[in-house]
Amino acid sequence: MKKILPVLLAVLLLTGCAAPAGELTYRQINMDEAITLMEEESGYILLDVRTPQEFADKRIPGAINIPNETIGTEEIPELPDQDQLILVYCRSGNRSKQASEKLAALGYTNVVEFGGINDWPGETVTG
């Protein structure tokens, strides 16, 4: 019995980490994977969820801005296709995770979070 208990506890802990069946989720990738995805895919939306001021100061080319604080329970006109690939970033990765969770809860099925612009090695634009 003493040998079985650690195995049972491990199984319970691992099962607790899995998302319940039917729960909407998003996918997290690192910056290198995001760059590769952007090179290989087309028709995706690059979503910056920082404030408008942060967006104006510096952003990844082609990104649109929908601040995390404005994503709630209502439909998002800028994101009409809930199955479209949406690549989400913020400054450091915290707000992009929050926004990705909200988008998944709204029914978006192809949300990919890749962290923050602080780690972005590519080109940026201002204005």
FENQUI-V752840 format. One record per residue. N is the residue number from 1. D_LAST is the distance of its C-alpha to the last C-alpha in Angstrom with 1 decimal. Layout:
<<N:D_LAST> <N:D_LAST>>
//
This chain:
<<1:66.0> <2:64.3> <3:62.9> <4:61.5> <5:59.7> <6:57.0> <7:56.4> <8:56.2> <9:53.8> <10:51.5> <11:51.6> <12:50.7> <13:47.8> <14:46.4> <15:46.8> <16:45.1> <17:41.9> <18:41.8> <19:40.0> <20:42.5> <21:43.3> <22:41.1> <23:38.4> <24:34.9> <25:32.9> <26:29.9> <27:29.8> <28:28.3> <29:27.6> <30:26.5> <31:23.4> <32:25.7> <33:27.0> <34:23.5> <35:22.6> <36:26.0> <37:25.6> <38:22.4> <39:24.3> <40:27.4> <41:26.2> <42:24.6> <43:23.7> <44:22.2> <45:19.3> <46:16.9> <47:16.4> <48:14.2> <49:16.2> <50:14.4> <51:13.4> <52:10.4> <53:9.4> <54:10.0> <55:8.1> <56:4.8> <57:6.3> <58:7.4> <59:8.8> <60:11.5> <61:11.0> <62:12.5> <63:12.3> <64:12.6> <65:12.5> <66:15.9> <67:16.5> <68:19.8> <69:21.3> <70:21.1> <71:23.0> <72:26.6> <73:29.6> <74:28.4> <75:27.3> <76:23.6> <77:22.9> <78:19.9> <79:22.4> <80:25.6> <81:27.3> <82:28.6> <83:29.9> <84:26.7> <85:25.4> <86:22.5> <87:21.0> <88:19.8> <89:18.0> <90:16.7> <91:16.6> <92:20.2> <93:22.0> <94:23.6> <95:21.5> <96:21.3> <97:25.1> <98:25.4> <99:23.2> <100:25.1> <101:28.4> <102:27.4> <103:26.4> <104:29.8> <105:31.6> <106:30.2> <107:31.7> <108:29.0> <109:31.0> <110:28.8> <111:26.3> <112:25.5> <113:23.9> <114:22.8> <115:21.7> <116:18.6> <117:15.6> <118:17.5> <119:19.9> <120:17.8> <121:19.2> <122:17.1> <123:13.9> <124:10.5> <125:7.0> <126:3.8> <127:0.0>>
//
